[in-house]
Amino acid sequence: MNKSNEPITQAFGQKIRATRKSFGWSQEALAHRAGLNRSYLGQIERGETLVSIVTIEKLARAFRQSLSILLSELPEKDLSDSPETAEAASSLHNCPPVYGIRYLSIPEHE
């Protein structure tokens, strides 16, 4: 199991719980509809675990929602000032053209 302290896993878990309750379903009912273990669903709702895209899709199907609806309104991490973003931008800027298309350059932060 992948433990998580990330705010997005907390927010996703809260959204899953709120959506489940809006349907009037128990954890067991949602777990059954999504093909998940009930204790795993509890971990998701508490934001205690990282969730794969496959699991997110199972939950979306159980709610009869699209992935975009299920993932909407979750907080996004601001990566604009991170060293990883600057490094990625730098490496993309120096890439050769692919099929005649050059990568867009990303302006550097001052």
C-alpha positions as CSV (number, residue, x, y, z in Angstrom):
1,M,0.0,0.0,0.0
2,N,1.2,3.5,-0.9
3,K,0.7,5.8,2.1
4,S,0.1,9.5,1.3
5,N,0.1,12.8,3.1
6,E,-0.6,14.8,-0.1
7,P,-3.4,17.3,0.1
8,I,-4.8,16.1,-3.2
9,T,-5.4,12.6,-1.8
10,Q,-7.2,14.1,1.1
11,A,-9.4,16.2,-1.2
12,F,-10.0,13.3,-3.6
13,G,-11.0,11.1,-0.6
14,Q,-13.4,13.8,0.7
15,K,-15.0,14.1,-2.8
16,I,-15.5,10.3,-3.0
17,R,-17.1,10.2,0.4
18,A,-19.4,13.2,-0.4
19,T,-20.4,11.7,-3.7
20,R,-21.0,8.3,-2.2
21,K,-23.2,9.9,0.5
22,S,-25.1,12.0,-2.1
23,F,-26.1,8.6,-3.7
24,G,-27.1,7.3,-0.2
25,W,-24.7,4.4,-0.5
26,S,-22.7,2.7,2.2
27,Q,-19.0,2.1,1.7
28,E,-19.8,-1.5,1.1
29,A,-22.3,-0.7,-1.7
30,L,-19.9,1.6,-3.5
31,A,-17.0,-0.9,-3.1
32,H,-19.3,-3.6,-4.6
33,R,-20.3,-1.4,-7.5
34,A,-16.7,-0.4,-8.2
35,G,-15.2,-3.8,-7.7
36,L,-13.0,-2.6,-4.8
37,N,-12.4,-3.9,-1.3
38,R,-14.4,-2.0,1.3
39,S,-11.4,-1.4,3.5
40,Y,-9.4,0.0,0.6
41,L,-12.3,2.3,-0.2
42,G,-12.1,3.5,3.4
43,Q,-8.4,4.3,3.0
44,I,-9.2,6.2,-0.2
45,E,-11.9,8.2,1.5
46,R,-9.6,9.1,4.4
47,G,-6.8,10.1,2.0
48,E,-4.4,7.5,3.3
49,T,-3.4,5.9,0.0
50,L,-2.3,6.9,-3.5
51,V,-5.0,5.9,-6.0
52,S,-4.2,4.5,-9.5
53,I,-6.0,5.8,-12.6
54,V,-7.6,2.4,-12.9
55,T,-9.2,2.7,-9.5
56,I,-10.3,6.3,-10.3
57,E,-12.0,5.0,-13.4
58,K,-13.7,2.2,-11.5
59,L,-15.1,4.8,-9.1
60,A,-16.2,7.1,-11.9
61,R,-18.0,4.2,-13.6
62,A,-19.7,3.3,-10.3
63,F,-21.0,6.9,-10.0
64,R,-21.8,7.0,-13.8
65,Q,-19.6,10.0,-14.1
66,S,-16.7,10.9,-16.4
67,L,-13.2,11.0,-15.1
68,S,-13.1,14.8,-15.7
69,I,-16.2,15.3,-13.5
70,L,-14.9,13.1,-10.8
71,L,-11.5,14.9,-10.8
72,S,-12.9,18.4,-11.2
73,E,-12.5,21.0,-8.5
74,L,-9.6,19.2,-6.8
75,P,-6.7,21.5,-5.7
76,E,-3.8,21.7,-8.1
77,K,-0.2,21.9,-6.9
78,D,1.5,25.0,-8.1
79,L,4.7,23.8,-9.8
80,S,5.7,27.1,-11.4
81,D,8.5,27.8,-9.0
82,S,9.8,24.3,-8.5
83,P,13.3,23.3,-9.5
84,E,11.9,20.3,-11.3
85,T,9.8,22.5,-13.6
86,A,12.7,24.7,-14.4
87,E,14.9,21.7,-15.2
88,A,12.2,20.1,-17.4
89,A,11.7,23.4,-19.3
90,S,15.4,23.8,-19.8
91,S,15.7,20.3,-21.2
92,L,12.7,20.7,-23.5
93,H,14.1,23.9,-24.9
94,N,17.3,22.1,-26.1
95,C,15.4,19.2,-27.7
96,P,15.8,18.8,-31.5
97,P,12.8,19.2,-33.7
98,V,10.6,16.1,-33.9
99,Y,8.8,15.6,-37.3
100,G,9.6,19.2,-38.1
101,I,8.0,20.5,-34.9
102,R,10.1,22.2,-32.3
103,Y,8.9,22.2,-28.7
104,L,7.5,25.4,-27.4
105,S,9.9,27.3,-25.2
106,I,8.8,28.0,-21.7
107,P,9.8,31.4,-20.3
108,E,12.2,31.4,-17.4
109,H,11.1,32.8,-14.1
110,E,13.1,35.8,-12.9
